[in-house]
Amino acid sequence: MNKDKFLLIKYVKNYIYGLEKMLVTFPKKDILTRNMMYNDALKILELIYKANNELDKDKKHDYQIEAIAKVNMLDFYIDRAYYFKYINEKILFNKSSELLKINKILCSWCLSEREN
C-alpha cells in the first residue's frame, strides 16, 4: 500500500506504523500523551499532503513550518516516554533517528521552496 513516490510521505507513514506498535507499551494512565503523539503524527502527514498540493507559496510554507513544529513535539514526547521508562533506550534512539531524518527532509524541502 506504500505506493507514494514522495519519499517524505513514505518515511512519515513508516514512522506512524512503528509509533502505533510503540504506543501499546504506554500505561493507560497516560492515555492523553499517547493520543497526542498519535494525533500529532497523523497531523504531520496531513500537513505534508496539504503543502505538497498547495499552489500558494506562503500557505505551503506555513504548512511546512507547522509540520516541522509537530515533528519537534513528537521528539519531545519520545524523550518524555523514555524519561518515564515507557520505552527503552533502543526505541528512543530508533524513533529519534527516524524523526531526525524526517525533520531534515522537511527543512530541506522548506528551504528549497523558499529559494524558488
N, CA, C and O of each residue as an XYZ file, in Angstrom:
464
protein
N       0.813     -1.194      0.000
C       0.000      0.000      0.000
C       0.858      1.259      0.000
O       0.337      2.363     -0.160
N       2.154      1.106      0.176
C       3.047      2.248      0.253
C       3.522      2.623     -1.150
O       4.699      2.446     -1.463
N       2.628      3.138     -2.004
C       2.932      3.447     -3.393
C       3.301      4.910     -3.606
O       3.458      5.342     -4.748
N       3.440      5.669     -2.541
C       3.767      7.081     -2.658
C       5.163      7.251     -3.227
O       6.105      6.565     -2.830
N       5.277      8.182     -4.167
C       6.572      8.469     -4.762
C       7.308      9.537     -3.975
O       8.518      9.701     -4.126
N       6.591     10.256     -3.145
C       7.181     11.312     -2.331
C       7.834     10.659     -1.116
O       7.144     10.143     -0.236
N       9.163     10.684     -1.071
C       9.928      9.969     -0.053
C       9.548     10.384      1.363
O       9.478      9.545      2.261
N       9.307     11.654      1.561
C       8.947     12.148      2.892
C       7.668     11.484      3.399
O       7.578     11.131      4.575
N       6.700     11.316      2.536
C       5.442     10.677      2.924
C       5.684      9.213      3.306
O       5.079      8.709      4.252
N       6.559      8.542      2.580
C       6.897      7.154      2.931
C       7.497      7.079      4.326
O       7.124      6.220      5.126
N       8.430      7.984      4.613
C       9.069      7.986      5.928
C       8.062      8.266      7.043
O       8.099      7.626      8.093
N       7.178      9.211      6.814
C       6.194      9.557      7.841
C       5.217      8.402      8.056
O       4.873      8.087      9.195
N       4.779      7.782      6.990
C       3.873      6.636      7.133
C       4.540      5.503      7.906
O       3.930      4.912      8.798
N       5.781      5.202      7.568
C       6.500      4.145      8.291
C       6.684      4.514      9.755
O       6.622      3.652     10.632
N       6.910      5.789     10.013
C       7.041      6.238     11.393
C       5.734      6.019     12.156
O       5.745      5.567     13.301
N       4.621      6.339     11.522
C       3.311      6.167     12.165
C       3.040      4.690     12.456
O       2.535      4.350     13.526
N       3.376      3.816     11.508
C       3.170      2.378     11.738
C       3.983      1.897     12.936
O       3.480      1.140     13.766
N       5.232      2.332     13.026
C       6.068      1.967     14.164
C       5.591      2.595     15.455
O       5.682      1.992     16.524
N       5.083      3.808     15.350
C       4.571      4.510     16.526
C       3.376      3.775     17.115
O       3.239      3.680     18.335
N       2.520      3.260     16.257
C       1.357      2.506     16.737
C       1.790      1.318     17.579
O       1.183      1.024     18.608
N       2.839      0.637     17.141
C       3.348     -0.511     17.902
C       3.952     -0.058     19.227
O       3.787     -0.727     20.247
N       4.651      1.076     19.214
C       5.295      1.570     20.425
C       4.273      2.063     21.451
O       4.455      1.867     22.653
N       3.216      2.692     20.988
C       2.241      3.290     21.902
C       1.497      2.249     22.739
O       0.912      2.585     23.769
N       1.516      1.015     22.311
C       0.885     -0.057     23.072
C       1.561     -0.210     24.432
O       0.925     -0.652     25.390
N       2.831      0.145     24.528
C       3.580     -0.012     25.774
C       3.260      1.078     26.795
O       3.641      0.960     27.960
N       2.578      2.121     26.382
C       2.253      3.208     27.303
C       1.180      2.753     28.290
O       0.257      2.027     27.919
N       1.301      3.177     29.542
C       0.275      2.801     30.523
C      -1.042      3.528     30.259
O      -1.060      4.603     29.660
N      -2.115      2.944     30.702
C      -3.436      3.548     30.489
C      -3.583      4.891     31.183
O      -4.369      5.731     30.745
N      -2.833      5.103     32.264
C      -2.929      6.374     32.987
C      -2.387      7.538     32.162
O      -2.694      8.693     32.457
N      -1.584      7.254     31.129
C      -1.012      8.311     30.290
C      -1.629      8.299     28.898
O      -0.942      8.516     27.899
N      -2.912      8.046     28.847
C      -3.621      7.969     27.571
C      -3.617      9.310     26.831
O      -3.660      9.340     25.601
N      -3.568     10.405     27.568
C      -3.563     11.731     26.952
C      -2.320     11.914     26.086
O      -2.418     12.340     24.935
N      -1.159     11.593     26.636
C       0.083     11.726     25.872
C       0.091     10.779     24.682
O       0.510     11.150     23.585
N      -0.369      9.566     24.902
C      -0.427      8.585     23.820
C      -1.292      9.106     22.670
O      -0.906      9.006     21.505
N      -2.439      9.652     22.994
C      -3.324     10.187     21.963
C      -2.727     11.412     21.277
O      -2.860     11.576     20.065
N      -2.071     12.268     22.053
C      -1.456     13.459     21.473
C      -0.344     13.069     20.499
O      -0.214     13.667     19.431
N       0.452     12.071     20.863
C       1.525     11.616     19.979
C       0.958     11.090     18.660
O       1.435     11.444     17.582
N      -0.041     10.261     18.760
C      -0.625      9.669     17.555
C      -1.287     10.745     16.684
O      -1.131     10.753     15.463
N      -2.023     11.645     17.327
C      -2.680     12.721     16.573
C      -1.678     13.653     15.914
O      -1.889     14.085     14.781
N      -0.580     13.971     16.613
C       0.444     14.831     16.021
C       1.119     14.140     14.833
O       1.429     14.792     13.835
N       1.345     12.845     14.930
C       1.943     12.108     13.816
C       1.024     12.138     12.590
O       1.481     12.348     11.467
N      -0.257     11.927     12.817
C      -1.218     11.999     11.715
C      -1.305     13.414     11.158
O      -1.461     13.600      9.952
N      -1.206     14.404     12.027
C      -1.255     15.802     11.598
C      -0.055     16.141     10.714
O      -0.186     16.901      9.755
N       1.114     15.578     11.034
C       2.292     15.803     10.192
C       2.027     15.302      8.779
O       2.315     15.991      7.800
N       1.477     14.101      8.683
C       1.165     13.530      7.374
C       0.167     14.420      6.627
O       0.331     14.689      5.437
N      -0.855     14.865      7.335
C      -1.856     15.745      6.721
C      -1.212     17.046      6.232
O      -1.497     17.493      5.121
N      -0.363     17.645      7.033
C       0.277     18.906      6.656
C       1.200     18.739      5.445
O       1.301     19.630      4.602
N       1.860     17.602      5.371
C       2.724     17.340      4.210
C       1.889     17.203      2.952
O       2.250     17.739      1.904
N       0.771     16.488      3.048
C      -0.127     16.387      1.893
C      -0.642     17.764      1.484
O      -0.677     18.088      0.297
N      -1.039     18.565      2.455
C      -1.542     19.908      2.149
C      -0.462     20.753      1.486
O      -0.718     21.412      0.478
N       0.741     20.737      2.047
C       1.832     21.538      1.493
C       2.188     21.064      0.089
O       2.478     21.873     -0.792
N       2.166     19.769     -0.112
C       2.528     19.213     -1.409
C       1.520     19.592     -2.495
O       1.879     19.697     -3.667
N       0.280     19.794     -2.111
C      -0.765     20.115     -3.083
C      -1.107     21.595     -3.155
O      -1.913     22.011     -3.988
N      -0.499     22.385     -2.291
C      -0.804     23.820     -2.223
C      -0.069     24.576     -3.325
O       1.118     24.347     -3.560
N      -0.776     25.474     -3.996
C      -0.169     26.292     -5.046
C       0.356     27.619     -4.507
O       1.337     28.159     -5.017
N      -0.296     28.136     -3.482
C       0.132     29.390     -2.864
C       1.392     29.127     -2.035
O       1.365     28.344     -1.086
N       2.494     29.789     -2.401
C       3.782     29.534     -1.742
C       3.775     29.890     -0.260
O       4.419     29.213      0.542
N       3.060     30.935      0.106
C       3.014     31.326      1.517
C       2.281     30.291      2.353
O       2.732     29.938      3.443
N       1.150     29.802      1.848
C       0.412     28.760      2.567
C       1.237     27.472      2.648
O       1.266     26.806      3.682
N       1.904     27.135      1.548
C       2.745     25.940      1.520
C       3.818     26.038      2.599
O       4.063     25.087      3.341
N       4.448     27.202      2.670
C       5.495     27.422      3.674
C       4.924     27.308      5.088
O       5.561     26.736      5.972
N       3.740     27.845      5.298
C       3.094     27.752      6.614
C       2.838     26.294      7.005
O       3.068     25.907      8.151
N       2.363     25.493      6.059
C       2.132     24.068      6.326
C       3.442     23.359      6.661
O       3.497     22.530      7.570
N       4.486     23.693      5.921
C       5.785     23.067      6.165
C       6.316     23.421      7.555
O       6.813     22.555      8.274
N       6.209     24.676      7.921
C       6.687     25.121      9.234
C       5.878     24.449     10.351
O       6.439     24.038     11.367
N       4.573     24.342     10.161
C       3.739     23.685     11.162
C       4.109     22.198     11.287
O       4.118     21.646     12.388
N       4.412     21.563     10.159
C       4.821     20.154     10.190
C       6.144     20.002     10.949
O       6.312     19.048     11.708
N       7.068     20.919     10.755
C       8.345     20.878     11.466
C       8.110     21.026     12.974
O       8.736     20.332     13.775
N       7.216     21.922     13.347
C       6.900     22.103     14.769
C       6.303     20.825     15.361
O       6.620     20.460     16.493
N       5.451     20.151     14.612
C       4.854     18.897     15.086
C       5.910     17.799     15.228
O       5.842     16.986     16.150
N       6.880     17.778     14.319
C       7.974     16.807     14.427
C       8.756     17.066     15.711
O       9.119     16.126     16.418
N       9.014     18.332     16.012
C       9.731     18.674     17.241
C       8.934     18.285     18.482
O       9.509     17.854     19.482
N       7.620     18.434     18.422
C       6.787     17.997     19.541
C       6.852     16.475     19.715
O       6.927     15.980     20.839
N       6.824     15.743     18.611
C       6.935     14.286     18.692
C       8.267     13.880     19.316
O       8.331     12.927     20.092
N       9.316     14.599     18.976
C      10.620     14.317     19.568
C      10.567     14.516     21.084
O      11.135     13.727     21.839
N       9.890     15.560     21.516
C       9.719     15.779     22.956
C       8.950     14.628     23.603
O       9.333     14.141     24.666
N       7.866     14.197     22.957
C       7.066     13.100     23.514
C       7.884     11.812     23.623
O       7.751     11.066     24.593
N       8.723     11.558     22.634
C       9.573     10.366     22.663
C      10.555     10.465     23.829
O      10.766      9.496     24.558
N      11.148     11.637     23.996
C      12.077     11.855     25.111
C      11.358     11.676     26.448
O      11.904     11.087     27.381
N      10.148     12.180     26.532
C       9.344     12.058     27.751
C       9.015     10.584     28.051
O       9.051     10.146     29.201
N       8.695      9.840     26.993
C       8.387      8.415     27.165
C       9.599      7.664     27.711
O       9.456      6.765     28.538
N      10.780      8.033     27.249
C      11.990      7.401     27.782
C      12.219      7.817     29.240
O      12.599      6.997     30.075
N      11.987      9.084     29.528
C      12.165      9.597     30.886
C      11.279      8.845     31.886
O      11.714      8.524     32.992
N      10.048      8.573     31.490
C       9.124      7.854     32.367
C       9.224      6.331     32.207
O       8.425      5.586     32.774
N      10.217      5.879     31.427
C      10.518      4.466     31.242
C       9.394      3.680     30.551
O       9.196      2.497     30.825
N       8.666      4.351     29.657
C       7.664      3.657     28.852
C       8.349      2.911     27.703
O       7.842      1.908     27.201
N       9.516      3.429     27.301
C      10.285      2.825     26.215
C      11.733      2.689     26.674
O      12.165      3.358     27.613
N      12.470      1.819     26.001
C      13.877      1.649     26.350
C      14.760      2.540     25.469
O      14.274      3.238     24.579
N      16.047      2.498     25.734
C      16.991      3.377     25.029
C      17.073      3.059     23.540
O      17.249      3.959     22.718
N      16.947      1.803     23.200
C      16.998      1.402     21.789
C      15.833      2.001     21.002
O      16.022      2.521     19.902
N      14.647      1.926     21.563
C      13.472      2.510     20.902
C      13.613      4.025     20.829
O      13.279      4.632     19.812
N      14.104      4.638     21.900
C      14.356      6.085     21.898
C      15.277      6.457     20.747
O      14.992      7.388     19.995
N      16.372      5.737     20.610
C      17.331      6.027     19.554
C      16.710      5.844     18.174
O      16.870      6.699     17.303
N      16.000      4.731     17.969
C      15.393      4.457     16.660
C      14.350      5.503     16.281
O      14.363      6.026     15.167
N      13.454      5.804     17.202
C      12.394      6.770     16.906
C      12.963      8.181     16.728
O      12.497      8.932     15.872
N      13.955      8.540     17.524
C      14.574      9.855     17.385
C      15.325      9.971     16.065
O      15.318     11.026     15.431
N      15.970      8.891     15.655
C      16.684      8.888     14.372
C      15.711      9.044     13.203
O      15.978      9.776     12.250
N      14.587      8.350     13.290
C      13.570      8.472     12.245
C      13.047      9.904     12.175
O      12.879     10.456     11.087
N      12.791     10.498     13.329
C      12.305     11.876     13.362
C      13.350     12.851     12.828
O      13.005     13.822     12.154
N      14.605     12.604     13.119
C      15.674     13.459     12.623
C      15.718     13.423     11.098
O      15.877     14.456     10.448
N      15.577     12.230     10.537
C      15.566     12.082      9.082
C      14.376     12.835      8.484
O      14.524     13.538      7.484
N      13.212     12.690      9.089
C      12.009     13.382      8.622
C      12.199     14.892      8.730
O      11.840     15.637      7.818
N      12.762     15.332      9.841
C      12.971     16.761     10.062
C      13.946     17.338      9.040
O      13.724     18.438      8.534
N      15.013     16.621      8.730
C      15.990     17.091      7.745
C      15.360     17.238      6.363
O      15.581     18.229      5.667
N      14.576     16.242      5.980
C      13.924     16.300      4.672
C      12.928     17.453      4.632
O      12.861     18.191      3.649
N      12.160     17.602      5.700
C      11.192     18.703      5.773
C      11.882     20.063      5.672
O      11.443     20.934      4.921
N      12.954     20.236      6.426
C      13.680     21.516      6.408
C      14.288     21.786      5.035
O      14.247     22.916      4.549
N      14.848     20.761      4.413
C      15.419     20.926      3.073
C      14.350     21.306      2.061
O      14.561     22.170      1.211
N      13.200     20.650      2.163
C      12.085     20.941      1.268
C      11.627     22.384      1.474
O      11.382     23.116      0.515
N      11.519     22.769      2.718
C      11.084     24.122      3.063
C      12.064     25.169      2.495
O      11.640     26.171      1.918
N      13.341     24.932      2.660
C      14.359     25.866      2.157
C      14.368     25.911      0.640
O      14.495     26.986      0.055
N      14.236     24.764     -0.004
C      14.250     24.736     -1.475
C      13.031     25.454     -2.049
O      13.127     26.097     -3.094
N      11.894     25.351     -1.379
C      10.687     26.039     -1.850
C      10.839     27.552     -1.693
O      10.348     28.311     -2.528
N      11.505     27.988     -0.648
C      11.681     29.424     -0.406
C      12.632     30.034     -1.420
O      12.497     31.208     -1.765
N      13.605     29.244     -1.909
C      14.569     29.749     -2.876
C      13.946     29.925     -4.255
O      14.410     30.746     -5.046
N      12.912     29.169     -4.545
C      12.269     29.245     -5.879
C      11.360     30.403     -6.007
O      10.753     30.598     -7.060
